[in-house]
C-alpha cells in the first residue's frame, strides 16, 4: 500500500523569559508575536509557546511593568520547534 507522505507545514516557537540579573523566570510577562499578532502571558515558570505558525521570520516582544521592553527576532522553520530565551532588565 502506498501511504501519502505528509509534511508538517507549521512551526512552533517556545521559550522562557527570565530576569537578566537573577536569571529567575518571570511570571505574567506579555509576549507578543509579530506579524501574527498573537499574544500570551508567561506562566509561573516564565514559559511561553506559540504553535501552528507559518515558516517566516517573527519578532517576539516581551513587556511587563517594572521591566524594560525587550525584543528578539527568530526564524520559524516548518516542522521544527524553535526554543529561545529572553531576558528582561529591571527598570531603575
N, CA, C and O atoms as a printed pandas DataFrame, in Angstrom:
     atom_number atom_name residue_name chain_id  residue_number  x_coord  y_coord  z_coord
0              1         N          UNK        A               1    0.838   -1.188    0.000
1              2        CA          UNK        A               1    0.000    0.000    0.000
2              3         C          UNK        A               1    0.873    1.237    0.000
3              4         O          UNK        A               1    1.910    1.289    0.662
4              5         N          UNK        A               2    0.441    2.219   -0.744
5              6        CA          UNK        A               2    1.195    3.472   -0.827
6              7         C          UNK        A               2    0.617    4.487    0.144
7              8         O          UNK        A               2   -0.530    4.911    0.006
8              9         N          UNK        A               3    1.408    4.865    1.113
9             10        CA          UNK        A               3    0.976    5.882    2.058
10            11         C          UNK        A               3    1.428    7.241    1.564
11            12         O          UNK        A               3    2.602    7.424    1.239
12            13         N          UNK        A               4    0.506    8.204    1.503
13            14        CA          UNK        A               4    0.931    9.545    1.088
14            15         C          UNK        A               4    1.885   10.136    2.122
15            16         O          UNK        A               4    1.713    9.942    3.325
16            17         N          UNK        A               5    2.868   10.842    1.650
17            18        CA          UNK        A               5    3.821   11.491    2.554
18            19         C          UNK        A               5    3.190   12.796    3.027
19            20         O          UNK        A               5    2.735   13.607    2.220
20            21         N          UNK        A               6    3.168   12.988    4.342
21            22        CA          UNK        A               6    2.627   14.234    4.877
22            23         C          UNK        A               6    3.767   15.078    5.430
23            24         O          UNK        A               6    4.683   14.574    6.080
24            25         N          UNK        A               7    3.684   16.345    5.160
25            26        CA          UNK        A               7    4.701   17.272    5.634
26            27         C          UNK        A               7    4.085   18.190    6.676
27            28         O          UNK        A               7    2.971   18.686    6.509
28            29         N          UNK        A               8    4.823   18.408    7.746
29            30        CA          UNK        A               8    4.367   19.341    8.766
30            31         C          UNK        A               8    4.694   20.744    8.266
31            32         O          UNK        A               8    5.863   21.108    8.136
32            33         N          UNK        A               9    3.661   21.524    7.988
33            34        CA          UNK        A               9    3.885   22.848    7.409
34            35         C          UNK        A               9    3.972   23.949    8.454
35            36         O          UNK        A               9    4.264   25.098    8.122
36            37         N          UNK        A              10    3.720   23.608    9.714
37            38        CA          UNK        A              10    3.729   24.628   10.760
38            39         C          UNK        A              10    4.966   24.527   11.637
39            40         O          UNK        A              10    5.612   23.483   11.722
40            41         N          UNK        A              11    5.275   25.636   12.283
41            42        CA          UNK        A              11    6.405   25.713   13.209
42            43         C          UNK        A              11    5.886   26.062   14.596
43            44         O          UNK        A              11    4.768   26.554   14.751
44            45         N          UNK        A              12    6.712   25.799   15.600
45            46        CA          UNK        A              12    6.408   26.167   16.977
46            47         C          UNK        A              12    7.566   26.998   17.509
47            48         O          UNK        A              12    8.732   26.672   17.289
48            49         N          UNK        A              13    7.234   28.069   18.208
49            50        CA          UNK        A              13    8.255   28.861   18.901
50            51         C          UNK        A              13    7.903   28.838   20.381
51            52         O          UNK        A              13    6.798   29.211   20.774
52            53         N          UNK        A              14    8.858   28.394   21.198
53            54        CA          UNK        A              14    8.625   28.380   22.638
54            55         C          UNK        A              14    9.870   28.910   23.336
55            56         O          UNK        A              14   10.939   29.027   22.736
56            57         N          UNK        A              15    9.708   29.223   24.604
57            58        CA          UNK        A              15   10.867   29.734   25.324
58            59         C          UNK        A              15   10.530   30.165   26.729
59            60         O          UNK        A              15    9.440   29.917   27.247
60            61         N          UNK        A              16   11.509   30.823   27.329
61            62        CA          UNK        A              16   11.402   31.259   28.712
62            63         C          UNK        A              16   11.839   32.714   28.811
63            64         O          UNK        A              16   12.772   33.143   28.133
64            65         N          UNK        A              17   11.150   33.464   29.666
65            66        CA          UNK        A              17   11.528   34.847   29.952
66            67         C          UNK        A              17   12.084   34.882   31.370
67            68         O          UNK        A              17   11.452   34.396   32.308
68            69         N          UNK        A              18   13.293   35.470   31.517
69            70        CA          UNK        A              18   13.950   35.491   32.823
70            71         C          UNK        A              18   14.499   36.876   33.132
71            72         O          UNK        A              18   14.743   37.677   32.230
72            73         N          UNK        A              19   14.689   37.147   34.415
73            74        CA          UNK        A              19   15.311   38.385   34.883
74            75         C          UNK        A              19   16.787   38.357   34.492
75            76         O          UNK        A              19   17.477   37.368   34.738
76            77         N          UNK        A              20   17.273   39.445   33.882
77            78        CA          UNK        A              20   18.655   39.459   33.377
78            79         C          UNK        A              20   19.701   39.390   34.481
79            80         O          UNK        A              20   20.822   38.948   34.229
80            81         N          UNK        A              21   19.369   39.814   35.697
81            82        CA          UNK        A              21   20.340   39.766   36.795
82            83         C          UNK        A              21   20.307   38.437   37.540
83            84         O          UNK        A              21   21.346   37.822   37.780
84            85         N          UNK        A              22   19.094   37.996   37.905
85            86        CA          UNK        A              22   18.976   36.802   38.748
86            87         C          UNK        A              22   18.786   35.526   37.933
87            88         O          UNK        A              22   18.975   34.424   38.448
88            89         N          UNK        A              23   18.409   35.677   36.650
89            90        CA          UNK        A              23   18.080   34.565   35.762
90            91         C          UNK        A              23   16.882   33.750   36.270
91            92         O          UNK        A              23   16.659   32.619   35.838
92            93         N          UNK        A              24   16.113   34.351   37.199
93            94        CA          UNK        A              24   14.878   33.719   37.677
94            95         C          UNK        A              24   13.792   33.929   36.629
95            96         O          UNK        A              24   13.712   35.004   36.034
96            97         N          UNK        A              25   12.949   32.913   36.393
97            98        CA          UNK        A              25   11.850   33.092   35.437
98            99         C          UNK        A              25   10.880   34.175   35.905
99           100         O          UNK        A              25   10.679   34.365   37.104
100          101         N          UNK        A              26   10.280   34.879   34.945
101          102        CA          UNK        A              26    9.344   35.954   35.277
102          103         C          UNK        A              26    7.939   35.529   34.859
103          104         O          UNK        A              26    7.695   35.174   33.706
104          105         N          UNK        A              27    7.024   35.574   35.824
105          106        CA          UNK        A              27    5.625   35.241   35.561
106          107         C          UNK        A              27    4.868   36.491   35.136
107          108         O          UNK        A              27    5.204   37.596   35.562
108          109         N          UNK        A              28    3.844   36.322   34.295
109          110        CA          UNK        A              28    2.962   37.433   33.947
110          111         C          UNK        A              28    3.522   38.384   32.913
111          112         O          UNK        A              28    3.081   39.529   32.822
112          113         N          UNK        A              29    4.500   37.922   32.122
113          114        CA          UNK        A              29    5.058   38.754   31.061
114          115         C          UNK        A              29    4.166   38.631   29.827
115          116         O          UNK        A              29    3.797   37.526   29.431
116          117         N          UNK        A              30    3.825   39.758   29.227
117          118        CA          UNK        A              30    3.075   39.756   27.975
118          119         C          UNK        A              30    4.057   39.479   26.837
119          120         O          UNK        A              30    5.021   40.219   26.644
120          121         N          UNK        A              31    3.802   38.398   26.081
121          122        CA          UNK        A              31    4.669   38.004   24.968
122          123         C          UNK        A              31    3.863   38.192   23.686
123          124         O          UNK        A              31    2.857   37.516   23.473
124          125         N          UNK        A              32    4.313   39.119   22.830
125          126        CA          UNK        A              32    3.590   39.435   21.596
126          127         C          UNK        A              32    4.418   38.975   20.407
127          128         O          UNK        A              32    5.613   39.256   20.311
128          129         N          UNK        A              33    3.752   38.258   19.497
129          130        CA          UNK        A              33    4.409   37.728   18.305
130          131         C          UNK        A              33    3.968   38.539   17.094
131          132         O          UNK        A              33    2.779   38.608   16.784
132          133         N          UNK        A              34    4.938   39.156   16.407
133          134        CA          UNK        A              34    4.637   39.911   15.177
134          135         C          UNK        A              34    5.305   39.199   14.008
135          136         O          UNK        A              34    6.440   38.749   14.159
136          137         N          UNK        A              35    4.662   39.074   12.850
137          138        CA          UNK        A              35    3.445   39.763   12.468
138          139         C          UNK        A              35    2.132   39.043   12.782
139          140         O          UNK        A              35    1.088   39.504   12.319
140          141         N          UNK        A              36    2.120   37.980   13.513
141          142        CA          UNK        A              36    0.864   37.226   13.712
142          143         C          UNK        A              36   -0.130   37.954   14.610
143          144         O          UNK        A              36   -1.341   37.771   14.482
144          145         N          UNK        A              37    0.392   38.792   15.528
145          146        CA          UNK        A              37   -0.484   39.479   16.462
146          147         C          UNK        A              37   -0.902   38.620   17.641
147          148         O          UNK        A              37   -1.683   39.059   18.486
148          149         N          UNK        A              38   -0.378   37.376   17.708
149          150        CA          UNK        A              38   -0.703   36.510   18.845
150          151         C          UNK        A              38   -0.071   37.070   20.109
151          152         O          UNK        A              38    1.014   37.649   20.073
152          153         N          UNK        A              39   -0.766   36.889   21.229
153          154        CA          UNK        A              39   -0.300   37.446   22.493
154          155         C          UNK        A              39   -0.629   36.452   23.605
155          156         O          UNK        A              39   -1.779   36.039   23.756
156          157         N          UNK        A              40    0.382   36.073   24.378
157          158        CA          UNK        A              40    0.156   35.193   25.528
158          159         C          UNK        A              40    0.907   35.753   26.733
159          160         O          UNK        A              40    1.732   36.658   26.603
160          161         N          UNK        A              41    0.611   35.204   27.898
161          162        CA          UNK        A              41    1.239   35.647   29.141
162          163         C          UNK        A              41    2.004   34.469   29.733
163          164         O          UNK        A              41    1.498   33.347   29.767
164          165         N          UNK        A              42    3.229   34.728   30.201
165          166        CA          UNK        A              42    4.045   33.646   30.754
166          167         C          UNK        A              42    3.445   33.099   32.044
167          168         O          UNK        A              42    2.807   33.814   32.817
168          169         N          UNK        A              43    3.675   31.808   32.243
169          170        CA          UNK        A              43    3.225   31.133   33.462
170          171         C          UNK        A              43    4.272   31.345   34.556
171          172         O          UNK        A              43    5.242   32.077   34.361
172          173         N          UNK        A              44    4.068   30.700   35.707
173          174        CA          UNK        A              44    4.972   30.857   36.856
174          175         C          UNK        A              44    6.411   30.487   36.516
175          176         O          UNK        A              44    7.348   31.034   37.097
176          177         N          UNK        A              45    6.591   29.552   35.568
177          178        CA          UNK        A              45    7.950   29.131   35.199
178          179         C          UNK        A              45    8.537   29.990   34.078
179          180         O          UNK        A              45    9.593   29.665   33.535
180          181         N          UNK        A              46    7.850   31.094   33.730
181          182        CA          UNK        A              46    8.355   32.003   32.706
182          183         C          UNK        A              46    8.211   31.484   31.287
183          184         O          UNK        A              46    8.738   32.082   30.349
184          185         N          UNK        A              47    7.496   30.367   31.122
185          186        CA          UNK        A              47    7.419   29.696   29.817
186          187         C          UNK        A              47    6.299   30.254   28.944
187          188         O          UNK        A              47    5.243   30.651   29.437
188          189         N          UNK        A              48    6.554   30.273   27.633
189          190        CA          UNK        A              48    5.523   30.629   26.649
190          191         C          UNK        A              48    5.676   29.712   25.442
191          192         O          UNK        A              48    6.738   29.132   25.219
192          193         N          UNK        A              49    4.593   29.588   24.660
193          194        CA          UNK        A              49    4.651   28.743   23.468
194          195         C          UNK        A              49    3.626   29.214   22.447
195          196         O          UNK        A              49    2.452   29.408   22.762
196          197         N          UNK        A              50    4.097   29.395   21.211
197          198        CA          UNK        A              50    3.219   29.707   20.080
198          199         C          UNK        A              50    3.284   28.508   19.130
199          200         O          UNK        A              50    4.370   28.077   18.741
200          201         N          UNK        A              51    2.123   27.976   18.759
201          202        CA          UNK        A              51    2.082   26.810   17.880
202          203         C          UNK        A              51    1.387   27.147   16.562
203          204         O          UNK        A              51    0.758   28.196   16.421
204          205         N          UNK        A              52    1.513   26.240   15.610
205          206        CA          UNK        A              52    0.883   26.361   14.286
206          207         C          UNK        A              52    1.220   27.684   13.614
207          208         O          UNK        A              52    0.341   28.401   13.135
208          209         N          UNK        A              53    2.519   27.993   13.590
209          210        CA          UNK        A              53    2.993   29.236   12.976
210          211         C          UNK        A              53    3.469   28.972   11.553
211          212         O          UNK        A              53    3.975   27.894   11.241
212          213         N          UNK        A              54    3.299   29.977   10.697
213          214        CA          UNK        A              54    3.862   29.892    9.355
214          215         C          UNK        A              54    5.377   29.984    9.453
215          216         O          UNK        A              54    5.917   30.585   10.382
216          217         N          UNK        A              55    6.055   29.381    8.485
217          218        CA          UNK        A              55    7.520   29.371    8.487
218          219         C          UNK        A              55    8.041   30.679    7.897
219          220         O          UNK        A              55    8.398   30.755    6.722
220          221         N          UNK        A              56    8.072   31.709    8.750
221          222        CA          UNK        A              56    8.584   33.028    8.360
222          223         C          UNK        A              56    9.383   33.593    9.526
223          224         O          UNK        A              56    9.553   32.933   10.551
224          225         N          UNK        A              57    9.871   34.817    9.363
225          226        CA          UNK        A              57   10.609   35.474   10.442
226          227         C          UNK        A              57    9.633   36.226   11.337
227          228         O          UNK        A              57    8.734   36.910   10.849
228          229         N          UNK        A              58    9.812   36.099   12.642
229          230        CA          UNK        A              58    8.947   36.755   13.612
230          231         C          UNK        A              58    9.769   37.619   14.549
231          232         O          UNK        A              58   10.957   37.376   14.760
232          233         N          UNK        A              59    9.113   38.643   15.115
233          234        CA          UNK        A              59    9.702   39.415   16.203
234          235         C          UNK        A              59    8.885   39.113   17.450
235          236         O          UNK        A              59    7.659   39.226   17.445
236          237         N          UNK        A              60    9.567   38.732   18.507
237          238        CA          UNK        A              60    8.919   38.466   19.783
238          239         C          UNK        A              60    9.221   39.645   20.695
239          240         O          UNK        A              60   10.380   40.001   20.908
240          241         N          UNK        A              61    8.158   40.250   21.233
241          242        CA          UNK        A              61    8.324   41.382   22.132
242          243         C          UNK        A              61    7.792   40.999   23.505
243          244         O          UNK        A              61    6.676   40.492   23.623
244          245         N          UNK        A              62    8.591   41.243   24.545
245          246        CA          UNK        A              62    8.171   40.921   25.915
246          247         C          UNK        A              62    8.026   42.215   26.708
247          248         O          UNK        A              62    8.886   43.093   26.651
248          249         N          UNK        A              63    6.910   42.319   27.456
249          250        CA          UNK        A              63    6.611   43.527   28.227
250          251         C          UNK        A              63    6.061   43.144   29.589
251          252         O          UNK        A              63    5.256   42.221   29.713
252          253         N          UNK        A              64    6.506   43.869   30.613
253          254        CA          UNK        A              64    5.941   43.715   31.952
254          255         C          UNK        A              64    6.260   44.980   32.739
255          256         O          UNK        A              64    7.341   45.553   32.606
256          257         N          UNK        A              65    5.301   45.407   33.562
257          258        CA          UNK        A              65    5.506   46.588   34.394
258          259         C          UNK        A              65    6.743   46.378   35.270
259          260         O          UNK        A              65    6.930   45.303   35.842
260          261         N          UNK        A              66    7.584   47.409   35.372
261          262        CA          UNK        A              66    8.789   47.333   36.192
262          263         C          UNK        A              66   10.011   46.841   35.433
263          264         O          UNK        A              66   11.122   46.842   35.963
264          265         N          UNK        A              67    9.799   46.415   34.170
265          266        CA          UNK        A              67   10.901   45.924   33.339
266          267         C          UNK        A              67   10.952   46.696   32.023
267          268         O          UNK        A              67    9.937   47.213   31.556
268          269         N          UNK        A              68   12.140   46.769   31.434
269          270        CA          UNK        A              68   12.280   47.366   30.107
270          271         C          UNK        A              68   11.808   46.362   29.065
271          272         O          UNK        A              68   12.076   45.165   29.173
272          273         N          UNK        A              69   11.102   46.863   28.053
273          274        CA          UNK        A              69   10.639   46.010   26.958
274          275         C          UNK        A              69   11.847   45.452   26.215
275          276         O          UNK        A              69   12.850   46.144   26.039
276          277         N          UNK        A              70   11.748   44.196   25.779
277          278        CA          UNK        A              70   12.830   43.572   25.033
278          279         C          UNK        A              70   12.241   42.892   23.809
279          280         O          UNK        A              70   11.080   42.484   23.810
280          281         N          UNK        A              71   13.056   42.773   22.761
281          282        CA          UNK        A              71   12.619   42.133   21.512
282          283         C          UNK        A              71   13.665   41.134   21.054
283          284         O          UNK        A              71   14.857   41.280   21.323
284          285         N          UNK        A              72   13.185   40.110   20.350
285          286        CA          UNK        A              72   14.088   39.132   19.756
286          287         C          UNK        A              72   13.486   38.698   18.429
287          288         O          UNK        A              72   12.279   38.477   18.334
288          289         N          UNK        A              73   14.324   38.577   17.405
289          290        CA          UNK        A              73   13.865   38.139   16.095
290          291         C          UNK        A              73   14.257   36.677   15.900
291          292         O          UNK        A              73   15.397   36.289   16.156
292          293         N          UNK        A              74   13.291   35.864   15.439
293          294        CA          UNK        A              74   13.560   34.449   15.200
294          295         C          UNK        A              74   12.968   34.037   13.859
295          296         O          UNK        A              74   11.984   34.615   13.397
296          297         N          UNK        A              75   13.572   33.041   13.247
297          298        CA          UNK        A              75   13.045   32.487   12.007
298          299         C          UNK        A              75   12.419   31.137   12.314
299          300         O          UNK        A              75   13.089   30.224   12.796
300          301         N          UNK        A              76   11.127   31.021   12.029
301          302        CA          UNK        A              76   10.420   29.766   12.255
302          303         C          UNK        A              76   10.644   28.852   11.058
303          304         O          UNK        A              76   10.620   29.301    9.912
304          305         N          UNK        A              77   10.865   27.557   11.331
305          306        CA          UNK        A              77   11.107   26.568   10.289
306          307         C          UNK        A              77    9.991   25.529   10.359
307          308         O          UNK        A              77    9.704   24.978   11.422
308          309         N          UNK        A              78    9.367   25.270    9.210
309          310        CA          UNK        A              78    8.254   24.311    9.157
310          311         C          UNK        A              78    8.674   22.973    9.739
311          312         O          UNK        A              78    9.734   22.444    9.405
312          313         N          UNK        A              79    7.827   22.423   10.622
313          314        CA          UNK        A              79    8.086   21.113   11.201
314          315         C          UNK        A              79    9.056   21.125   12.362
315          316         O          UNK        A              79    9.386   20.072   12.908
316          317         N          UNK        A              80    9.520   22.307   12.748
317          318        CA          UNK        A              80   10.502   22.378   13.836
318          319         C          UNK        A              80    9.980   23.225   14.995
319          320         O          UNK        A              80    9.111   24.080   14.826
320          321         N          UNK        A              81   10.538   22.959   16.178
321          322        CA          UNK        A              81   10.263   23.766   17.355
322          323         C          UNK        A              81   11.500   24.599   17.646
323          324         O          UNK        A              81   12.587   24.061   17.858
324          325         N          UNK        A              82   11.332   25.897   17.654
325          326        CA          UNK        A              82   12.436   26.820   17.935
326          327         C          UNK        A              82   12.332   27.211   19.405
327          328         O          UNK        A              82   11.306   27.729   19.848
328          329         N          UNK        A              83   13.412   26.959   20.164
329          330        CA          UNK        A              83   13.420   27.324   21.584
330          331         C          UNK        A              83   14.319   28.532   21.785
331          332         O          UNK        A              83   15.452   28.564   21.307
332          333         N          UNK        A              84   13.799   29.528   22.498
333          334        CA          UNK        A              84   14.577   30.736   22.754
334          335         C          UNK        A              84   14.493   31.130   24.218
335          336         O          UNK        A              84   13.584   30.726   24.943
336          337         N          UNK        A              85   15.466   31.931   24.633
337          338        CA          UNK        A              85   15.443   32.526   25.973
338          339         C          UNK        A              85   15.521   34.029   25.802
339          340         O          UNK        A              85   16.306   34.536   25.000
340          341         N          UNK        A              86   14.700   34.738   26.565
341          342        CA          UNK        A              86   14.720   36.194   26.526
342          343         C          UNK        A              86   14.898   36.688   27.962
343          344         O          UNK        A              86   14.235   36.210   28.882
344          345         N          UNK        A              87   15.806   37.651   28.138
345          346        CA          UNK        A              87   15.976   38.237   29.466
346          347         C          UNK        A              87   15.377   39.632   29.470
347          348         O          UNK        A              87   15.270   40.287   28.434
348          349         N          UNK        A              88   14.990   40.070   30.662
349          350        CA          UNK        A              88   14.446   41.414   30.826
350          351         C          UNK        A              88   15.210   42.136   31.930
351          352         O          UNK        A              88   15.547   41.554   32.961
352          353         N          UNK        A              89   15.476   43.436   31.684
353          354        CA          UNK        A              89   16.174   44.276   32.669
354          355         C          UNK        A              89   15.144   45.000   33.525
355          356         O          UNK        A              89   14.172   45.559   33.017
356          357         N          UNK        A              90   15.376   44.980   34.837
357          358        CA          UNK        A              90   14.515   45.761   35.743
358          359         C          UNK        A              90   14.762   47.240   35.486
359          360         O          UNK        A              90   15.901   47.666   35.294
360          361         N          UNK        A              91   13.677   48.025   35.483
361          362        CA          UNK        A              91   13.826   49.469   35.306
362          363         C          UNK        A              91   14.446   50.062   36.575
363          364         O          UNK        A              91   14.152   49.631   37.690
364          365         N          UNK        A              92   15.301   51.049   36.379
365          366        CA          UNK        A              92   15.989   51.687   37.511
366          367         C          UNK        A              92   15.074   52.677   38.185
367          368         O          UNK        A              92   15.469   53.317   39.160
